[in-house]
Amino acid sequence: MNDAIDPRNPAGIRVGDIYEDCFFHPVLCTEIDDDGWVVLSGISLIDGSFPRSCDGQHCWPIRIQVEEVMTIKRDLEGYARRRKAELDAVDST
C-alpha cells in the first residue's frame, strides 16, 4: 500500500469519509472521480442535498470526525463563521 500523499487530494479523503465541502457542510463521501483531477462527491449530512461535489485540491476539503457532525448541524452558521475566520487567517499569513 502506498501511503504517499496525492497532491490532488491532500486530505486523503476516501469513500466513506466525512469531509467539509465548500459551503462548510459535513458531507459523506460516496464517490471519487479521478479523471486528472480528484472530484469528491457525496451527500450533505445537514440537509440531505446531493450530489455535493468539491475539487480535492482546490476546495481544500478537510476530514470531519463523525462526533462533530451533530454539533455542526445544530449551528451551521456559527461553524461556517468560525471556519471562514480560520481560512482568512491562513490566507493573510
C-alpha positions as CSV (number, residue, x, y, z in Angstrom):
1,M,0.0,0.0,0.0
2,N,1.4,3.4,-1.0
3,D,1.0,6.0,1.8
4,A,2.3,8.9,-0.3
5,I,0.0,12.0,-0.2
6,D,-1.7,12.6,-3.5
7,P,-1.4,16.4,-4.2
8,R,-4.8,16.3,-6.0
9,N,-6.4,15.0,-2.7
10,P,-4.1,16.3,0.1
11,A,-6.6,15.4,2.8
12,G,-6.6,11.8,1.6
13,I,-10.4,11.7,1.6
14,R,-11.8,8.3,0.6
15,V,-15.3,6.9,0.0
16,G,-17.0,6.6,3.4
17,D,-15.2,9.5,5.0
18,I,-16.9,12.7,6.1
19,Y,-15.5,15.9,4.8
20,E,-16.3,19.6,4.9
21,D,-17.4,20.9,1.5
22,C,-17.0,24.5,0.1
23,F,-20.2,25.6,1.9
24,F,-19.0,24.1,5.2
25,H,-21.5,21.2,5.1
26,P,-20.3,17.9,6.5
27,V,-20.6,15.5,3.6
28,L,-20.5,11.8,3.5
29,C,-18.2,10.9,0.5
30,T,-19.9,8.5,-1.8
31,E,-17.8,8.8,-4.9
32,I,-14.4,10.0,-6.1
33,D,-14.0,10.8,-9.7
34,D,-10.3,10.7,-10.7
35,D,-10.0,11.9,-14.3
36,G,-6.9,14.0,-13.9
37,W,-8.5,16.0,-11.1
38,V,-9.9,14.4,-8.0
39,V,-13.6,15.4,-7.5
40,L,-15.2,14.3,-4.3
41,S,-18.9,13.8,-4.3
42,G,-21.4,12.9,-1.6
43,I,-24.5,13.7,0.4
44,S,-24.8,16.6,2.9
45,L,-25.3,15.5,6.5
46,I,-27.0,18.8,7.1
47,D,-29.9,18.8,4.7
48,G,-29.5,15.6,2.6
49,S,-28.7,17.5,-0.6
50,F,-26.7,15.7,-3.3
51,P,-24.6,15.5,-5.2
52,R,-22.3,17.8,-3.2
53,S,-19.0,18.0,-5.1
54,C,-15.6,19.5,-4.4
55,D,-12.3,19.5,-6.0
56,G,-10.0,17.6,-3.7
57,Q,-7.1,20.0,-4.2
58,H,-8.5,23.5,-4.9
59,C,-11.5,23.5,-2.5
60,W,-9.3,22.4,0.4
61,P,-11.8,19.9,1.9
62,I,-10.9,18.6,5.4
63,R,-12.0,15.5,7.1
64,I,-14.6,15.8,9.9
65,Q,-14.9,13.3,12.7
66,V,-18.4,11.8,12.9
67,E,-18.6,13.0,16.5
68,E,-18.6,16.6,15.3
69,V,-21.5,16.3,12.8
70,M,-24.3,16.9,15.2
71,T,-22.5,19.9,16.8
72,I,-22.1,21.4,13.3
73,K,-25.7,20.6,12.4
74,R,-27.0,22.4,15.5
75,D,-25.2,25.7,14.5
76,L,-24.1,25.5,10.8
77,E,-23.9,29.4,10.6
78,G,-21.7,29.6,13.7
79,Y,-19.5,26.8,12.4
80,A,-19.2,28.4,9.0
81,R,-18.2,31.8,10.5
82,R,-15.5,30.2,12.6
83,R,-14.1,28.2,9.7
84,K,-14.1,31.3,7.4
85,A,-12.2,33.2,10.0
86,E,-9.7,30.3,10.3
87,L,-9.3,30.2,6.5
88,D,-8.9,34.0,6.3
89,A,-6.2,33.9,9.0
90,V,-4.3,31.3,6.9
91,D,-4.7,33.3,3.7
92,S,-3.4,36.5,5.4
93,T,-0.1,34.9,6.5
